[in-house]
Amino acid sequence: MIRMANPRHTAVKLLCKTFSENSFSNIQLDSGLKNSDLDESGRKFCSAVYYGVIERKIYLDYIISKLASRPLKKLDNVVLNILRSGLYQMIFMDNIPESAVVNESVSLVKMFRKTSASGMVNAVLRNFIRQGKKVEMPKNRLEMYSVKYSAPVGLVKSLIDDYGVELAENLLSDALGSPPVTVRMNTLKCSEEEFKASLGDIKAEKSSVISECFTLSGGDAVRTEAFKKGFFHVQDMASQLCCIALAPTEADNVLDICSAPGGKAFTMAELMGGRGIIQAFDLHEKRVNLIRDGAKRLGLANISAETGDGTVFNEKLPKFTKILCDVPCSGIGAIRRKPEIKYKDLAGFSGLPEIQYSIADNALNYLATGGEMVYSTCTLRKAENQEVVNRLLENHPEIEFVELPQPLGEKFGNMADIFPCHFGSDGFFIAKFRKVR
């Protein structure tokens, strides 16, 4: 008898790997689904449980800690992930009978050969049902936000200290649930009508902020004819706004100093009408190839990509009229796409500001007098943003702030802390300078 693939089993297996290896969720899921024999509905179910548990891990663990007879740290990882998955299905997934969740969870314990934990798993899930699936939140404010948004207390405190409760809650609440699939239409290859027609059954909703930006729904965008023809590339609106802030034209010689995987280089090339020059660099050849492959698919011949260390001066490079300095960062602004980031210890990010400053400091060596540079990150931590920018201004009297173009300038001035509430985008930071002498 052929045994059918079990999406719950696959989800638990992937969760155990993700949490033990501290790996990126998107990479882990893609690899796990590729090596499974799940059908389309099974893949969707597995993905929903997998991402859902990662997004809500602290909330789910809080519930388990109130119901289990043993401390969380003493629970077997497989059993813990089975409990997390079961609770997630009960609370957040519609149309799944509670009895089915309990029975399937107990079956999973046996499938993973953890039979001795069957009674405990059954008891925890049934007790949760008996108490009406009610969760009494902690009285302490920081702990309450931590449980409610499934974010470590340290991250909650950092965001509140930097930006206040309202914006902190905006970012953390937005990170729960599926993020939008946002793309930029390649106007060099297609009209809006051609773009939409080649998407098949996928719906495209045009942005009211950026005319070439669309939110797609109803299918896998990268499997469409539109993607094969180079009619778009996937890119969040905040990253597109970053390129618009630099405002490159066909007359510019542009340096993209930390470019891979190349999305911003592609957008800038399109803003330049496929003319001018963009020199894109990244540290590793494998990632540089992503830039080359993407530029080729999109038909952007004005991009050249090479390996290079952003912290080390390259005397062979010319002066540039525009520089994009999108530096490596903690990624806190993008936790709705990579939820595992929020569980990382903030202490592990302590060395980033120095790296960020080194890259930006070196980039200024390449900036022509009168030229402009954008410093950007996909994080929302003042230590990686405002503090780095202020240090640059203190140490480089030859540069000054430039007001950001619309739609950023009126709202933010010369530095933009972008939260989901502003444009519906990922969290992002953008600052702009001009070299005046």
N, C-alpha and C positions, 0 to 999 in steps of 0.2 A: 504494500500500500504506500502511495506517495504522500508524504507529509506536507501539508500546505505551509507556506511561509507565515510566520507570526509577526505582525508589525509591532506588537507590544514587546515581544522578546528582543527584536532588533533594537527598539528604542532603549530598553534597559541596558543592553550590551553596549550601545554607543554612549550612553550616559556614564556608565562605569569607566569607559576609556577616556572620555572627555574630562571628567573630574579628577581622575588619577594622573593624567598626563598634562593637565593644564593646556590642552590644545584648543585651537580655534574651532568653534562650533560648525561653521560653514564647511570647512575642510573635512572635518570628521564625518559630518552627515553625508556630504557628497561621496566620500570614499565608502562609507557604510552602505549606502543605497546602491552604489554601483556594484558592490560585491554581494548584494542580496538578490533573491528571486521574487521580491514583492511585486505585486501588480500595482497599477496606478493608484487605486484607492488605498491600498496598503502603504504605499510610499507617502501618501498625503497624511494618513493617520499617524504613521511613525514620525513624520516630520513635526506634526502638531504636538504630539506628546513630548518629543525630544526637546524642541525649542521651548515649549511651555514649561517644562520642569526646570530648564536652565534659567528662564526668566523669573520664575517664582520660587526658586530654591529656598530662600530664607523664610518666606511665608509658609511653604510646605513643611519645612523642618520645624518651624515654630509649632505648627499643629501636631506634628508627630511627637515632639517633646512633651506635649501636654497629655498625650494618649498612651504612649509606649511605657512599658514597665522598666525599660532599660534606658540609660542615657544614650543620646545619639552617637557619641564617640565609640560606644561599645557595640553598636549595631554593625553587622556585616554590610559592606558596601553594596552588594547585589540586593540584599533584602531592603536596605534603605532606599535604593532607587526604585524598587518595586512599589514600596509604600508611597514614595513621591509621585510616581506615575499614576497609581490608583487614585490618590487624592486629587491630583490634577484633573483626571477624567471626570471625577464626581463633581468638582466645583466649577470647572471652566468649559467642559465639552458637553454640548447639548445632545439629547436623544440617545444617551447611553444609560440603560437601566442600572441602578445602583447595585442590584444583585449580580448583574453581569460583570461589573467592575470587580466586585469582591471575589467572585468565582474565578475570573481570569487571573487576578493577582495571586490567588492561592495556587492556581495551576502553574504560574510562572515560577513560583518558589520551588515547585517540584521539578520543573524543566531545568532549572539551574542547579538542581541537586542540593537544595537547601531545605529539605523536607522538615527538619526540626523546627524551622521558623514558621511553618504553616499556620499553627494556632495563633501565634502572635500577630501575624499579618491579618488574619481573619478577624481577630479581636479589635485591632486598631481601626480597621475600616468600618466594622459594624458599630463600634462605639461612636465613631464620628457621625454615622447615620442616625443613631439613637438620640444623640444630643441636638438633632436638627441641623447638623452641619454649620453650627454657629461657632464663631471664633471671637473670643474676648481678647481685645488688643491690649498691649502693655500700656501702663499709665504714663511712663516716662515718654516725653515728646520725641526725642531722638530715636528711642527704641521703637516707638509706634510707627514713625516714618520708615524705619528700617524694615519692619515686618510688612507694613502696608505695601511698600514699593519693592520689597525684596532686594534691598541694597544695604551693604555693610554700614554700620553706624559711622565709621570714619569717612566714608564717601558722602553720606548725608550731611555730616557736620561740615565737611570741606565745601560742599556746594552752598550750604546755607551761609557759612561765614563769608564766602566770596560774593554771592549774588542775592541772598535773602531767601526766605521760605517760598515765596510765590514762584520764582524762576526755578528753584531747586525742585519743587514739586512738579513743575511743568516738564522738566527733562525726565525725571524719574517715572512719572505716570505715562509719558509718551513712549517710554522704553518697554512698556508691557503691551504685548500684542504684536501683530504682524506689521512690519514697516512697509511703506509704499514702494513699488518698483518705479523708479523715476529714471527717465532717459532724456538724452538730448538728440533732437533730430538733426541730421547732417544736411543742411541746406545746399551744400555743394553737390549733392548727389540726387536729391529728390525734392519734390514739392510736398506740402502737407497732405494733399490728396493721394499722391503716390505712396507716401509713408503709411497712411492709415489703411489704404487698400491692400498693402503687402503684409499687414499684420494678421490677416485671416480673421479668426473669431475674437482676437484680443481687442479689448476696448482701450481707446486712448483719450485721456482727458487733458486738455490743454491748460497750461498754467496761466494764471492771470498776472503773474509777476515777470516771467520770461517767456517770450513767444515761441522759442524753440524747445521748451521744456514740456514734457508730457508724463502723466502718470498712467501706467499700463495695468490692466487687470484682466483676469480670465484665461491665463495660460502662461506657458514658458516663453518669454520674449526672445531668448537667445536661440530658440529652435525655429524661429520664423524666417520667412523669405526676406523680410525687411532687414534682419540682422545679417544674413548671408550677403546681401547686396551692399552692406555698409551704410544703410539708411539711418542708423543711430548707434550710439554707444550708451551703456548704462552708467548713469552718474546722478548722484543726489543733487538737489537744487542748490544746496549750500556751496558745493564745489563749483557749480556753474557760476554762482554769484562771485566766488573768489576770482575766477577768470575775468568776469565782467569788471571787477574792481581794478584789475591791472590794466584793462582797456587796451590790449595790443592792436596795432593796425598793420596794414601791409608794408608800411614804411619802417617797421621796427625789426630789430635784431634781438630776439628773446632768448633768455637763459631760463630753463626749467631745471633747477639744481638738484632736486630730489623727486624725480618725475614718475617712477614706476608706481602703478601699472600703466600710467600714461593718460588717464582720463582728462586731466587738466590741460595737458599738451594738445590733446585732440580738440578740446573746446576752443583753446586759444587759436589753433590753426584754422578752425572754421570761422572764428571771429575776424581773422585776418584775410578771409576769402581765399585761403589756400596759397597766399603769397607771403612775401617776407621770409624771415628765417627763424626757426625755433631749434635750438640745440638743447636736447634733453639728456640728462645724466642720471645714473643711479649706480649704487655700489656694486651690484652683482649682475653678471652677464645674463643669468637666467631671467632676471626681472627686466633687464634692458630688452631682451627678446620679446617680452610682452608688449613693450612700447612699439617696437618695429612691426610686430604682427598686427597690432591694432591700427597703426597708421596705414599699413598696406590695405587692410580690409576697408578702411574708410576713405582710401584714395587721397591721403594727405601727404603730398610729396614735399612739403616745406618743413617736415620734421626730420631731423637726424638724431639718432640715439646712440650713446656711447657709455661705457663704464667710467665712473669717476667718483672720487671721495669728496663730498661736499665740504669737509673740514680742512682740506689741503689745497693750497693755492696752485693753480695750473697756469704757468706763465705763457703757455701756448694759446690760451683762449684770448679772444679779442675783448674789447669793451662792448657792453650791451646797453641798449636803450631801455629795455624792460627786463626785469628779473622777477620770477616767481620763486619764492623761498618757502615752500610748503614742507615744513620740517617734520621728522619723526616725533610722535607724541604719545601720550597715554591713551588717546582714543575715547575719552569719556563722552564726547559729543555723539559718538556713533554706537552707543550701547544698545540701541534698538535693533541694530544689525548684527552686533557681536555681543550678546548679553553676558558672556563669560568675563568680559573685561571688567565689569563692575565688582567682581569678587576678588580682583587682584589687590594685594596690599599696596596702599598708596606709598609706603616707604620704598617700594621697588621702583617708583618713578622719580625718586629724589635726584638721580643723576641726569635726568633729561634736560633740565634748563641749561646746564652747561654745554651739552651737545648742541642744543638748539641755538644757543648764542654763538657757538663756534662756527656753525654753518652760516648763520646770518652775517656774522662778522666777516667771514671769508667771502661771502657773496658780494658784499659791498666793494670788494677789490675789483670786481668785474663791471661795476655800474659806471656808465659814462656820466660826465657832468651834465646835469639837466635830465638825466634818466630817472626812472621811477621803479621802485621795488615794492612788492607786496610780501609781507610776512604772514603766514597763515598756519593754523593747526585745526585738526578735527577734535579738539578737546575743549573743555570749559574748566580750566584751572588757572587762576591768575599767576601762579608761579611759572607756568609754561607760556603765558601770553603777555599780559601787561608788564610783568616784572622783566621779562626778556626784552621787550620793546623799549622800556624805560632805560635799561642798561645800554642798549644800542644808541639811543639818543644822547645819553650822558657821555659815551666814549667816542662818538662820531659827530663832532660839531658841523661837519659838512652836509649832514642830512637834516631834513625837517619833515614834519607831518604833512600829508596831503589829504584833503577831504575826499572821502570815498564817493564815487559817482552814484547816481540813482540805480536801483531803488534803495541803496544803503545810506547815502549821505545825509538825507534829511532826518532819518531815524537815528543814526549812530554817530555822524560826524566823521572823524578820522580813524576810529577803532570800533569794530563791530563784534560784540558778543552775541552771536545768533543762537536763539533758542527755538524749539519747535513752534512756540506760540507766535513767532514773528512771521514765518513764511510756510510753516508745515514741513520744514526741512530737518535734517540732522542738526545737532549742535555744532557750532563752528566759530572760529575766531579769525578776523581779518584786520590787518593794519597796513597803511600805505605810507611810503616815504618818497621824497624827492632829493636827489643829490644836487645841492645848490652851488657847490664850489669844489 
